[in-house]
């Protein structure tokens, strides 16, 4: 395997910068085997090697065990190591991601931050099959069929020629110890489900499944590279400050027009999904507009596809008026019109102020089980990014008591003991930046 890794790296004609390698070291069989190979090659190939380990904190003592293992291993093999801990669970919750996606995002952010050259990962041929199947199941386009590349975006994967079984056999042969991740046995994760239940069935049809999928992915990648060169030239010819020209759009092959739209989405920071491509294709045949995500609307006018970003500056006028409790009661109960906008005067701590949100602001809304930070609340409720720092907040010296559009903190809600209330009246006044 060592000579195979050497051959792969030689085929890449590594630059001086790429020879400064940061290996993503989990402590599992794959990354330990790759670290061992690179250690054997670093002198003869002029590699400057370091390892990086991220403790995801998802498996408690097992996560700490993995970190201790890689620390000891790197010390033994004289490899510099960078270790960090991350709150992946919190990141997943805040960004509404599954744990798998959140862990991957946090891990690559960490790797890009600590590397001085190339990132090296231990993805193998079995991982490649699983990745292609995952993309197929999720309705991916042709890009997904290409799987993982040997080298792309500063990431090198020298073990794509090896199966998972090959790697474990190598570890046994070289007497390499490694750690096992207990979550790898949990079939609730998509990749594990494919690995344990789907791949064995497919291997009954073709025992050389990894080799077959590897050839397929390589061919798809070569086709994709060719198309990308054509599309880049076509996109540059059609794009101007007025948008993407749709001249002779119906005569373009769908393979080209679909890819042009994917580039349009990528350039403007929009999700590159087949659903969005279909939406843009539907717009391209006439005129009109469609909001793809909050604050970003695409429209077709005068034969051009253009993105309109919401540049509205949101302004509010907020007034607090003191009233007796009778004003907000009907048949002895608080009238529904005032439930969200009435603050019990006697429950206020110190002075009130009207402001916008501050870091750490939280609110515990009536009829909700727990309090939440305003940051998390705004994200969960889909408040547009450009409004979040403008929404009025009423606070006393103990914290937030009211938030525009959401209501009153349970701490100051009126009840049967209430005698005086502040009624909050908030109105929107919008102006486009160009009109200010």
C-alpha positions as CSV (number, residue, x, y, z in Angstrom):
1,X,0.0,0.0,0.0
2,X,2.9,2.4,0.7
3,X,4.1,2.1,-2.9
4,X,0.6,2.6,-4.2
5,X,0.2,5.8,-2.2
6,X,3.6,6.9,-3.6
7,X,2.4,6.2,-7.1
8,X,-0.8,8.2,-6.5
9,X,1.1,11.2,-5.1
10,X,3.6,11.1,-8.0
11,X,0.8,11.1,-10.5
12,X,-0.5,14.4,-9.0
13,X,2.8,16.3,-9.6
14,X,2.5,18.0,-6.2
15,X,3.4,21.6,-5.9
16,X,5.7,22.8,-3.1
17,X,2.7,24.1,-1.2
18,X,0.8,20.8,-1.6
19,X,3.7,19.0,-0.1
20,X,2.8,20.7,3.2
21,X,0.1,18.2,4.2
22,X,-2.4,18.3,7.0
23,X,-3.9,14.8,7.5
24,X,-7.4,14.5,9.0
25,X,-6.7,12.0,11.7
26,X,-9.7,10.4,13.4
27,X,-7.8,7.5,14.8
28,X,-9.8,5.0,12.8
29,X,-8.2,2.3,10.6
30,X,-8.3,4.4,7.4
31,X,-6.6,7.5,8.7
32,X,-4.1,5.5,10.8
33,X,-3.1,3.5,7.7
34,X,-2.7,6.7,5.6
35,X,-0.6,8.4,8.3
36,X,1.7,5.4,8.5
37,X,2.2,5.4,4.7
38,X,2.9,9.2,4.6
39,X,5.4,8.8,7.5
40,X,7.2,6.2,5.5
41,X,7.3,8.5,2.4
42,X,7.9,11.9,4.0
43,X,11.7,11.9,3.6
44,X,12.0,10.5,0.2
45,X,9.1,12.6,-1.2
46,X,9.9,15.8,0.7
47,X,6.6,15.9,2.5
48,X,6.1,18.3,5.4
49,X,3.5,16.4,7.5
50,X,1.1,17.4,10.3
51,X,-2.1,15.8,11.6
52,X,-5.3,17.4,12.8
53,X,-7.9,15.9,15.0
54,X,-11.3,17.4,15.9
55,X,-13.1,16.1,19.0
56,X,-16.7,16.4,18.0
57,X,-17.9,15.8,21.6
58,X,-20.7,13.6,20.4
59,X,-19.7,10.3,22.0
60,X,-18.6,11.5,25.5
61,X,-15.8,9.4,26.9
62,X,-15.3,7.6,23.6
63,X,-14.5,11.0,21.9
64,X,-12.0,11.8,24.6
65,X,-10.5,8.3,24.1
66,X,-10.0,8.9,20.4
67,X,-8.3,12.2,21.1
68,X,-5.9,10.6,23.6
69,X,-5.2,7.8,21.1
70,X,-4.2,10.2,18.3
71,X,-2.1,12.3,20.7
72,X,-0.1,9.2,21.7
73,X,0.2,8.0,18.1
74,X,1.5,11.3,16.8
75,X,4.0,11.6,19.6
76,X,5.2,8.0,18.9
77,X,5.6,8.7,15.1
78,X,6.9,12.3,15.6
79,X,4.1,14.0,13.7
80,X,3.0,17.5,14.8
81,X,-0.7,17.4,15.9
82,X,-3.4,20.0,16.2
83,X,-6.4,19.1,18.3
84,X,-9.6,21.1,18.9
85,X,-13.0,20.4,20.4
86,X,-16.2,21.5,18.8
87,X,-19.9,21.6,19.8
88,X,-21.3,19.8,16.8
89,X,-24.6,19.2,18.4
90,X,-25.1,22.9,19.1
91,X,-23.9,23.8,15.6
92,X,-26.5,21.3,14.1
93,X,-29.3,22.8,16.2
94,X,-28.4,26.4,15.4
95,X,-28.1,25.8,11.6
96,X,-30.9,23.3,11.3
97,X,-28.6,20.5,10.0
98,X,-28.4,16.8,10.6
99,X,-25.6,15.6,12.7
100,X,-23.7,14.1,9.8
101,X,-23.8,17.2,7.7
102,X,-23.0,19.4,10.7
103,X,-20.0,17.3,11.7
104,X,-18.7,17.4,8.1
105,X,-19.1,21.2,7.9
106,X,-17.4,21.8,11.3
107,X,-14.6,19.4,10.5
108,X,-13.7,20.9,7.1
109,X,-13.9,24.4,8.5
110,X,-11.4,23.3,11.1
111,X,-9.1,21.6,8.6
112,X,-9.1,24.6,6.2
113,X,-8.2,26.9,9.1
114,X,-5.2,24.9,10.3
115,X,-3.7,23.8,7.1
116,X,-0.8,25.6,5.4
117,X,-1.0,23.6,2.2
118,X,-3.1,20.6,1.2
119,X,-5.7,18.7,3.3
120,X,-5.3,15.0,3.1
121,X,-8.2,12.6,3.9
122,X,-8.3,8.8,4.1
123,X,-11.5,8.4,2.0
124,X,-11.3,5.0,0.2
125,X,-13.0,3.1,-2.6
126,X,-15.8,1.8,-0.3
127,X,-16.5,5.4,0.8
128,X,-16.7,6.3,-2.8
129,X,-19.5,3.7,-3.5
130,X,-21.4,4.9,-0.5
131,X,-21.1,8.5,-1.5
132,X,-22.3,7.9,-5.1
133,X,-25.3,5.9,-3.7
134,X,-26.2,8.6,-1.2
135,X,-26.2,11.2,-4.1
136,X,-28.4,9.0,-6.2
137,X,-30.8,8.5,-3.4
138,X,-31.0,12.2,-2.8
139,X,-31.7,13.0,-6.4
140,X,-28.4,14.5,-7.2
141,X,-27.4,15.7,-10.7
142,X,-24.4,14.5,-12.7
143,X,-22.0,16.2,-10.2
144,X,-23.1,13.7,-7.6
145,X,-22.3,10.7,-9.8
146,X,-18.7,11.9,-10.0
147,X,-18.3,11.1,-6.4
148,X,-15.1,12.3,-4.6
149,X,-12.1,13.4,-6.7
150,X,-8.5,12.4,-6.1
151,X,-7.7,16.1,-5.8
152,X,-10.1,18.9,-5.7
153,X,-10.4,22.3,-3.8
154,X,-7.1,21.7,-1.9
155,X,-8.1,18.2,-0.7
156,X,-6.1,15.1,-1.7
157,X,-7.5,11.6,-1.2
158,X,-4.6,9.1,-1.8
159,X,-6.6,6.0,-0.7
160,X,-9.4,6.1,-3.3
161,X,-7.9,3.0,-4.9
162,X,-8.2,0.9,-1.7
163,X,-11.3,-0.8,-0.3
164,X,-12.1,-0.7,3.3
165,X,-11.2,-4.4,3.5
166,X,-7.8,-3.7,1.9
167,X,-7.0,-1.1,4.5
168,X,-7.9,-3.3,7.5
169,X,-5.8,-6.1,6.1
170,X,-2.9,-3.7,5.8
171,X,-3.3,-2.6,9.4
172,X,-3.3,-6.2,10.5
173,X,-0.2,-6.9,8.4
174,X,1.7,-3.9,9.8
175,X,0.4,-4.4,13.3
176,X,-1.2,-1.0,13.4
177,X,-3.6,-0.3,16.2
178,X,-6.6,2.0,15.7
179,X,-9.9,2.9,17.5
180,X,-13.4,2.0,16.5
181,X,-16.2,4.5,16.4
182,X,-19.3,3.0,18.0
183,X,-21.6,5.1,15.9
184,X,-20.4,3.3,12.8
185,X,-22.7,0.5,13.8
186,X,-25.8,2.7,14.0
187,X,-27.9,2.2,10.9
188,X,-29.9,5.3,11.6
189,X,-27.1,7.2,9.8
190,X,-27.5,7.0,6.0
191,X,-24.0,6.0,5.2
192,X,-24.1,3.2,7.8
193,X,-27.4,1.9,6.4
194,X,-25.9,1.7,2.9
195,X,-22.7,0.1,4.2
196,X,-24.4,-2.6,6.3
197,X,-27.5,-3.3,4.3
198,X,-27.2,-2.2,0.7
199,X,-23.6,-2.8,-0.3
200,X,-23.6,-6.5,0.7
201,X,-26.6,-7.1,-1.6
202,X,-24.9,-5.2,-4.5
203,X,-21.7,-7.2,-4.0
204,X,-23.7,-10.3,-4.5
205,X,-24.3,-9.0,-8.1
206,X,-20.7,-7.8,-8.5
207,X,-18.0,-8.7,-6.0
208,X,-15.8,-6.0,-7.6
209,X,-18.3,-3.3,-6.8
210,X,-15.8,-0.7,-5.7
211,X,-13.7,-1.1,-8.9
212,X,-16.8,-0.8,-11.1
213,X,-18.2,2.3,-9.3
214,X,-14.7,3.8,-9.3
215,X,-14.5,3.5,-13.1
216,X,-18.0,4.9,-13.5
217,X,-17.2,7.9,-11.2
218,X,-13.9,8.6,-13.0
219,X,-15.7,8.6,-16.4
220,X,-18.5,10.8,-15.1
221,X,-15.8,13.2,-13.7
222,X,-14.0,13.4,-17.0
223,X,-17.2,14.2,-18.8
224,X,-18.1,16.8,-16.2
225,X,-14.7,18.5,-16.6
226,X,-15.2,18.7,-20.3
227,X,-18.7,20.2,-19.9
228,X,-17.4,22.7,-17.3
229,X,-14.9,24.1,-19.8
230,X,-17.6,24.6,-22.4
231,X,-20.1,26.1,-19.9
232,X,-17.5,28.5,-18.4
233,X,-16.9,30.0,-21.9
234,X,-20.6,30.2,-22.7
235,X,-21.5,31.7,-19.3
236,X,-18.8,34.4,-19.6
237,X,-20.1,35.3,-23.1
238,X,-23.7,35.6,-21.9
239,X,-23.2,37.3,-18.5
240,X,-23.2,41.1,-18.1
241,X,-24.2,43.6,-15.4
242,X,-27.8,43.3,-16.8
243,X,-27.9,39.5,-16.0
244,X,-27.6,36.3,-17.9
245,X,-28.6,36.5,-21.6
246,X,-31.3,34.1,-22.6
247,X,-30.8,34.7,-26.4
248,X,-31.5,31.5,-28.3
249,X,-32.0,29.7,-25.0
250,X,-34.5,27.2,-26.4
251,X,-31.9,26.1,-29.0
252,X,-29.2,25.2,-26.4
253,X,-28.9,21.6,-25.4
254,X,-30.4,21.0,-22.0
255,X,-27.0,19.6,-20.9
256,X,-25.6,23.1,-21.4
257,X,-28.5,25.3,-20.3
258,X,-28.9,23.3,-17.1
259,X,-25.2,23.7,-16.3
260,X,-25.4,27.5,-17.1
261,X,-28.1,27.8,-14.5
262,X,-26.1,25.8,-11.9
263,X,-23.2,28.3,-12.4
264,X,-25.7,31.2,-12.0
265,X,-26.9,29.7,-8.7
266,X,-23.3,29.1,-7.5
267,X,-22.1,32.6,-8.4
268,X,-25.0,34.2,-6.5
269,X,-24.6,32.0,-3.5
270,X,-27.9,30.1,-4.0
271,X,-28.3,26.3,-3.4
272,X,-27.3,24.3,-6.5
273,X,-30.4,22.0,-6.5
274,X,-32.2,20.4,-9.4
275,X,-35.5,22.0,-8.1
276,X,-34.0,25.5,-8.5
277,X,-32.6,24.7,-11.9
278,X,-36.1,23.6,-13.0
279,X,-37.6,26.8,-11.6
280,X,-35.2,28.9,-13.5
281,X,-35.8,26.9,-16.7
282,X,-39.5,27.6,-16.3
283,X,-38.8,31.3,-16.0
284,X,-36.5,31.4,-19.0
285,X,-39.3,30.7,-21.5
286,X,-41.1,34.0,-20.7
287,X,-41.0,36.6,-18.0
288,X,-41.8,36.9,-14.4
289,X,-40.1,36.5,-11.0
290,X,-39.7,34.0,-8.2
291,X,-38.2,34.2,-4.7
292,X,-35.9,31.2,-4.4
293,X,-34.8,31.9,-0.8
294,X,-35.7,34.7,1.6
295,X,-34.3,38.0,0.4
296,X,-33.2,36.7,-3.0
297,X,-35.6,36.9,-6.0
298,X,-34.8,36.0,-9.6
299,X,-36.6,37.5,-12.5
300,X,-36.6,37.5,-16.3
301,X,-36.9,40.8,-18.1
302,X,-35.9,41.9,-21.6
303,X,-34.4,38.5,-22.3
304,X,-32.1,38.4,-19.3
305,X,-32.1,36.4,-16.0
306,X,-31.3,38.6,-13.1
307,X,-31.0,38.3,-9.3
308,X,-32.7,40.9,-7.2
309,X,-31.4,41.0,-3.7
310,X,-33.6,42.5,-1.0
311,X,-31.8,45.7,-0.1
312,X,-34.7,47.1,2.0
313,X,-33.7,49.0,5.1
314,X,-36.4,48.2,7.7
315,X,-37.4,51.0,10.1
316,X,-39.9,50.9,12.9
317,X,-41.7,53.3,15.1
318,X,-42.5,51.8,18.5
319,X,-44.7,53.5,21.2
320,X,-45.5,52.4,24.7
321,X,-48.8,53.7,26.2
322,X,-49.8,53.1,29.8
323,X,-53.4,52.0,30.4
324,X,-55.5,50.5,33.2
325,X,-56.1,46.7,32.9
326,X,-59.7,47.2,32.0
327,X,-58.6,48.4,28.6
328,X,-57.3,44.9,27.7
329,X,-59.9,42.8,29.4
330,X,-63.1,41.4,28.1
331,X,-65.4,39.3,30.2
332,X,-62.7,39.3,32.9
333,X,-60.1,37.8,30.5
334,X,-57.3,39.5,28.5
335,X,-58.6,40.3,25.0
336,X,-56.8,38.3,22.3
337,X,-55.9,41.5,20.5
338,X,-53.6,42.5,23.3
339,X,-52.1,39.1,24.3
340,X,-48.9,39.8,22.4
341,X,-48.6,43.5,23.2
342,X,-49.5,44.1,26.8
343,X,-46.7,44.3,29.5
344,X,-47.6,44.2,33.2
345,X,-46.2,47.5,34.6
346,X,-45.7,46.1,38.1
347,X,-43.5,43.2,36.9
348,X,-41.0,45.5,35.2
349,X,-37.5,45.6,36.8
350,X,-36.1,49.1,36.6
351,X,-36.5,51.3,33.5
352,X,-37.7,50.2,30.1
353,X,-35.9,50.9,26.9
354,X,-36.7,50.3,23.2
355,X,-33.7,49.0,21.3
356,X,-32.6,46.3,18.8
357,X,-31.2,42.9,19.8
358,X,-27.9,42.5,21.7
359,X,-25.7,39.4,22.0
360,X,-27.1,37.1,24.6
361,X,-30.7,38.4,24.5
362,X,-33.2,35.7,25.3
363,X,-37.0,35.5,25.7
364,X,-39.4,33.0,27.2
365,X,-42.6,33.4,25.2
366,X,-46.1,32.5,26.7
367,X,-47.2,28.9,25.9
368,X,-43.6,27.9,24.9
369,X,-41.9,25.3,27.0
370,X,-38.4,26.9,27.1
371,X,-36.7,30.2,26.6
372,X,-34.6,30.9,23.5
373,X,-32.0,33.3,22.4
374,X,-33.3,35.8,19.9
375,X,-30.6,34.6,17.5
376,X,-32.0,31.1,17.5
377,X,-35.6,32.3,17.6
378,X,-35.1,34.5,14.5
379,X,-33.4,31.6,12.6
380,X,-36.1,29.1,13.5
381,X,-38.9,31.4,12.6
382,X,-37.4,32.3,9.2
383,X,-36.9,36.1,10.0
384,X,-35.0,37.4,6.9
385,X,-31.3,38.2,7.6
386,X,-31.7,41.9,6.7
387,X,-34.5,42.3,9.3
388,X,-32.9,40.6,12.3
389,X,-30.9,43.5,13.5
390,X,-33.7,46.0,12.9
391,X,-36.6,44.4,14.8
392,X,-37.5,46.5,17.9
393,X,-36.9,44.9,21.3
394,X,-38.3,46.3,24.6
395,X,-36.1,45.4,27.6
396,X,-35.9,46.3,31.3
397,X,-32.9,45.9,33.6
398,X,-33.6,42.1,34.0
399,X,-33.7,41.4,30.2
400,X,-36.0,41.3,27.2
401,X,-39.7,41.8,27.9
402,X,-41.1,42.1,24.3
403,X,-40.0,41.4,20.7
404,X,-41.7,42.8,17.6
405,X,-43.7,40.0,16.0
406,X,-43.3,37.5,18.8
407,X,-44.8,39.0,21.9
408,X,-44.2,39.4,25.6
409,X,-41.9,37.5,27.9
410,X,-43.8,35.3,30.3
411,X,-42.1,37.1,33.2
412,X,-44.2,40.3,32.5
413,X,-47.4,38.8,31.0
414,X,-50.6,40.3,32.5
415,X,-52.6,38.0,34.7
416,X,-55.5,38.2,37.2
417,X,-53.4,40.4,39.6
418,X,-52.5,42.9,36.9
419,X,-53.6,46.5,37.5
420,X,-51.7,48.6,34.9
421,X,-50.2,47.7,31.6
422,X,-48.0,49.2,28.9
423,X,-49.5,48.6,25.4
424,X,-46.8,48.3,22.7
425,X,-47.6,49.7,19.3
426,X,-45.1,49.0,16.6
427,X,-45.4,50.1,12.9
428,X,-43.1,49.4,10.0
429,X,-41.7,52.2,7.8
430,X,-39.7,50.8,4.8
431,X,-37.5,52.7,2.5
432,X,-35.3,51.3,-0.3
433,X,-31.7,52.2,0.1
434,X,-31.7,53.8,-3.3
435,X,-34.4,56.2,-2.1
436,X,-32.8,57.3,1.1
